[in-house]
Amino acid sequence: MSMLQEIAYNGEIQPTDWHPRDQYLNLDKGFGAVPTDQLLRLSDVLEASSRPDDLEYASTALIEATILSPYRNIDTIDDSIFAIDYAMHLMEQSAQGYWDDLERGFQHPDDQTKALRAEVHLAFGSIYRDLVCGEITDHSRDETYTKLVKIGRYSNELSQYAQNFGQKAAGLTFEIATLLGGLTDDGVLTPSMSRAGSGHYNSHATYDFNYLQLDEHGYVKVNTPVELKSEHHQGRRLKAESRYSPRHVVLVHSGKDLNLHARNLPRIFGHRSLTQDARRELVDIRAGLYGSVTHARREYSD
């Protein structure tokens, strides 16, 4: 047997003794860029672990493989829904594992963003199911709205008092606000899969979201990766900006493009449900997001 195994990242060859988590994180970060059978094999191996990060990776690998499966059709829809439900089960185990680690003191008590990011994926469970069914329903959007608002409110409060980790929580709060604005009728903004958000390998290619648009048959027609730069990243703007190109990842500035500033967050997350003021904030986010994606795709096609 060969001592080498091909890992799907820019044609590179990586050693077979890499742990499956490293193999997963080193894959091409593009949503749909990796063969679904490869994602399924890694998911099967990673789900046997008790580590919350491995369970998270197993879940997102299964979500991506199921949504983009070339074998998905009306006869396999029940299997696809079962796969998404199982991926959500793995994500629940991951989230619980992260919370348990915090309780046991394995992480600083204020460093809760890993657990909260797992909760964000759980909030999208209904959307992921709808994506394999070919139609995103209003019920699923409303359910996801409600869950995201709850997580965003907690994350926003955490950013106020978590002195050492407040910036991480604030960045996540900006992301959740953007996700709320991205639940549109003609597309949906979802969190990126775990390897796309991780800078452990290939940090130059990370991004925060996938903007998915469906064709008339309910399949993902266009996927646009989106990276958000909030006010908390302004000091790194020029350095970070040079990493991105509209041909690869759409770089969106929260203030300039989405009219989303720190002062907006209490209006969006200050209540248990979305108020009229909050919904008006989301209209600006939605318009800015759609405009940025459309502009970037126009540049790409030219």
Secondary structure, DSSP 8 states (H G I E B T S, - for coil): --SEEE-SSTT-EEETTS-HHHHHHTS--STT-S-HHHHHHHHHHHTT---HHHHHHHHHHHHHHHHT-TT-SGGGHHHHHHHHHHHHHHHHHHHHHHHHHHHTTSS-TT--HHHHHHHHHHHTHHHHHHHHHT---HHHHHHHHHHHHHHHHHHHHHHHH-TTTHHHHHHHHHHHHHHHHTB-SS-EEEE--HHHH--SS-GGG--SEEEEEE-TTSSEEEEEEEEEE-GGGGGGHHHHHTT--TTT-EEEEHHHHH---GGGHHHHHSSSS--HHHHHHHHHHHHHHHHHHHHHHHHHH-
